[in-house]
Amino acid sequence: MISHLLLLAAPSGDSVIRGKTPDSEIVITTTTRCAGAIHSLTWRGKEFINSYDHGRQLQSASNFDAGSPITAETFNPTEAGSRRDDVGFTSTSRLLDLSAKGNELNTKSLMAFWLAPGDRSGPHLAKNKTLLSNHGLEKRIVIGYRGRPQIISYDVAFTLPKDEAHGHAVFESLTGYMPPEFSQFWIFDSRFRELAPLSDGPGEQPHPVILATPNGSHAMGIFSPEKQAKGYGRWRFAPEKVVKWNCVFRVDNPAPGGRFAYRHFVLVGTLDQVKRDMSWLSAQAW
């Protein structure tokens, strides 16, 4: 399927989907610049995504050991593009297919490696030998879930090349880079269905994460019902004026050619609304 799609003209990555909420609407925008990754998410007058370079989107990525100890970013297929794409208007990632209608978005793409061959992440040299990977990514996004308009279902699937063998994979199945005014970090403790303050970390911990404005007027949360072990991370990059959350899965000896699918829910609203919807999600029989 992928080889056939590569013969076709690249589709436009520009699209918009919308979902009505009681007092506003959620609007999600993708761009050709980011190869169909989420460039913008707005609700009630607020932008939730800090889409600056080609790493700061609402998007997916992965990282692999590639035959030597795993190091950050050194074999790192990334949905929106590469580090060298920087703030430019094009992406090294290749969008293969996009459909957007009403409140639903579907895309297929090949992800660029974050580093170009010869580049380094800190002291570590890139392990990839090409700019564009042969790692496929599919996503399906629907605004609204089972009558709850401010829950966004977000399903992703990574497909590995058949000719690559790895001992360890890190799937950053979803991450969101947000403006710095989302400065309050919270966890949702499903045992008590309560929020608790979360330190800057940085790094992962086991509870769903919520980032909110200080007054709680706007918040975004991440929840995955997947039973396998996962981590929810948070970061505050003060010099860069951006904050981040993610959901991560780790897989040993991922099968060459394997497909790795993950379900998430992104929750948008006030802090109280996000807490309410996360409590409802955590009570479902997954």
C-alpha positions in Angstrom: 0.0 0.0 0.0 2.7 2.5 1.0 4.8 1.8 -2.2 1.7 2.4 -4.3 0.9 5.6 -2.6 4.4 6.9 -3.1 3.7 6.9 -6.8 0.8 9.3 -6.4 1.0 13.1 -6.1 1.4 14.2 -2.5 -1.9 15.3 -1.1 -2.4 18.6 0.6 -1.8 18.6 4.4 -4.0 21.6 5.0 -7.3 20.6 6.7 -9.7 21.7 9.4 -12.1 19.7 11.6 -14.6 21.1 14.1 -16.6 19.9 17.0 -19.3 21.9 18.8 -19.1 22.2 22.6 -21.8 23.8 24.8 -20.3 27.3 24.8 -17.8 27.2 21.9 -16.2 24.7 19.5 -13.0 22.7 19.3 -11.1 23.5 16.0 -8.2 21.3 14.9 -6.0 22.4 12.0 -3.3 20.5 10.1 -0.9 21.9 7.6 1.2 20.8 4.6 4.1 22.5 6.4 3.9 19.8 9.1 3.0 16.9 6.8 -0.5 16.6 8.2 0.4 16.7 11.9 -1.7 18.8 14.2 -0.6 22.4 13.9 -3.3 24.1 15.9 -6.1 23.2 18.4 -8.3 26.0 19.7 -11.2 26.2 22.1 -12.9 29.3 23.5 -10.5 31.7 22.1 -7.3 29.9 23.2 -4.6 28.2 21.2 -3.4 25.0 22.9 -0.5 24.1 20.6 2.9 25.8 20.3 3.7 24.9 16.7 7.0 26.6 16.2 9.5 24.3 14.5 8.7 20.8 13.3 8.9 19.2 16.7 6.4 21.3 18.6 3.0 20.0 17.5 0.4 17.6 18.7 2.0 14.6 17.0 3.6 11.2 17.3 7.2 9.9 17.1 9.3 6.9 17.9 12.9 6.1 18.8 14.9 2.9 18.4 18.2 1.4 19.6 19.3 0.6 16.0 21.8 -2.0 17.1 23.5 0.0 19.9 22.4 1.4 23.2 19.3 3.7 22.7 20.0 7.4 22.9 17.6 10.3 22.6 16.7 11.4 19.0 19.4 9.4 17.3 17.0 7.0 15.4 13.9 9.1 15.8 11.1 9.0 13.1 9.0 12.1 13.7 5.5 12.8 12.2 5.8 16.6 11.5 9.3 16.6 10.1 13.0 16.9 11.0 15.2 19.2 13.1 16.6 20.7 9.9 13.1 21.7 8.7 13.3 24.2 11.6 10.8 27.0 11.2 10.6 26.5 7.4 7.5 26.0 5.3 8.2 22.4 4.1 8.6 19.0 5.9 10.9 16.2 5.3 8.1 13.8 6.4 5.9 12.6 3.5 2.2 12.8 3.8 0.6 9.9 1.8 -3.1 10.4 2.4 -5.4 12.7 4.3 -9.2 12.9 4.7 -11.0 15.4 6.8 -14.8 15.8 7.1 -16.9 17.3 9.9 -15.3 16.2 13.2 -13.1 13.4 11.8 -9.5 13.4 10.5 -7.5 10.5 9.0 -3.9 10.6 7.8 -1.2 8.2 6.6 2.4 9.3 6.3 6.1 8.3 6.3 8.0 10.0 9.1 11.2 11.9 8.7 14.2 11.1 10.9 14.6 14.0 13.4 18.3 14.1 12.8 19.9 14.2 9.4 22.8 11.7 8.8 25.9 13.2 10.4 24.0 15.3 12.9 24.2 14.9 16.6 21.9 15.0 19.6 24.2 16.2 22.4 27.3 14.0 22.0 25.5 11.2 20.2 25.7 10.8 16.4 22.6 10.1 14.3 22.3 6.4 13.5 20.1 6.8 10.5 21.6 7.0 7.0 18.7 8.7 5.3 16.5 11.8 5.8 13.2 10.1 5.3 12.4 6.9 7.2 10.3 4.0 6.0 8.4 4.1 9.3 4.7 4.5 8.6 2.2 6.3 10.8 -1.6 6.3 10.6 -3.9 8.4 12.8 -7.6 8.8 13.3 -9.0 11.7 15.3 -12.6 12.3 16.2 -13.8 15.3 18.2 -16.4 14.1 20.6 -16.8 10.7 22.2 -20.0 8.9 23.3 -21.9 12.2 23.8 -19.0 14.0 25.5 -18.1 16.8 23.1 -14.8 17.8 24.7 -13.2 14.4 24.6 -11.1 13.8 21.4 -10.4 10.2 20.5 -6.9 9.9 19.0 -5.9 6.5 17.6 -2.4 6.0 16.1 -0.6 3.1 14.5 3.1 2.8 13.8 4.3 0.3 11.1 7.9 -0.7 11.1 9.9 -1.5 8.0 10.3 -5.3 7.3 14.0 -4.9 6.8 14.8 -3.3 10.2 15.5 -5.3 13.4 15.7 -3.5 16.8 16.1 -4.6 20.3 14.2 -1.8 21.9 11.5 0.7 20.7 10.1 3.8 22.4 6.8 4.9 21.0 6.0 8.4 21.9 2.5 7.6 20.8 1.3 11.1 21.4 2.8 14.4 22.6 1.5 17.9 22.9 3.7 21.0 23.0 1.7 23.9 24.5 2.1 27.6 25.2 3.9 28.5 28.5 0.7 29.9 30.0 -0.4 26.3 30.6 1.9 26.5 33.6 0.1 24.3 36.1 0.9 20.6 36.0 -1.6 18.1 37.4 -2.0 14.3 37.6 -5.3 12.5 37.7 -5.2 9.8 40.3 -7.7 7.2 39.1 -7.7 5.4 42.5 -9.4 8.4 44.1 -10.6 10.2 41.0 -8.9 13.3 42.2 -6.3 15.8 40.9 -2.9 16.3 42.6 -0.2 18.8 41.8 2.7 17.5 39.7 6.2 18.8 39.8 8.1 20.0 36.7 10.0 16.7 36.8 11.0 16.4 34.0 10.1 12.9 32.9 7.4 10.2 33.1 5.2 8.8 35.9 2.2 6.5 35.8 -0.8 8.8 36.1 -2.6 10.7 33.3 -1.4 14.3 33.0 -3.2 17.6 32.7 -1.7 21.0 31.9 -3.8 24.0 32.8 -3.7 27.8 33.0 -3.3 29.1 36.5 -7.0 30.1 36.9 -8.1 26.8 35.4 -10.0 28.4 32.5 -8.3 26.3 29.9 -6.7 22.8 30.3 -5.7 19.8 28.2 -5.4 16.3 29.5 -4.1 13.0 28.1 -5.6 9.6 28.9 -4.9 6.2 27.4 -7.0 3.1 28.2 -4.3 0.7 26.9 -3.6 -2.1 29.4 0.1 -2.4 28.6 2.6 -0.4 30.7 2.9 3.2 29.8 4.3 6.5 31.0 2.9 10.0 31.1 5.5 12.7 30.9 5.7 16.4 31.4 8.4 19.0 30.8 8.8 22.7 31.2 11.3 24.3 28.8 11.6 27.8 30.3 14.2 29.3 27.8 12.2 28.0 24.8 8.9 29.2 26.4 7.0 25.9 25.9 5.6 23.1 28.0 5.0 19.5 27.0 3.1 16.4 27.9 3.4 12.9 26.3 2.3 9.3 26.5 5.0 6.7 25.9 5.1 2.9 25.4 8.2 0.8 25.4 8.5 -2.4 23.4 11.4 -4.9 23.5 12.3 -6.7 20.3 9.6 -5.1 18.1 8.9 -7.4 15.2 10.2 -6.2 11.8 7.2 -5.1 9.8 5.1 -5.0 12.9 2.2 -2.7 13.5 1.9 -1.1 16.9 -1.5 0.6 17.6 -2.4 2.8 20.6 -5.6 4.5 21.6 -5.7 7.9 23.5 -8.1 10.5 24.5 -7.2 14.2 24.5 -9.4 16.2 26.8 -10.0 19.9 26.3 -11.9 22.4 28.5 -11.7 24.0 31.9 -9.7 22.2 34.5 -13.0 21.1 36.2 -14.4 19.9 32.9 -11.2 17.9 32.0 -11.2 16.3 35.5 -14.9 15.4 35.1 -14.3 13.8 31.7 -11.2 12.0 32.8 -13.0 10.6 35.8 -15.7 9.3 33.4 -13.1 7.7 31.1 -11.3 6.0 34.0 -14.6 4.5 35.1 -15.2 2.8 31.7 -14.8 -1.0 31.3 -11.8 -1.0 28.9 
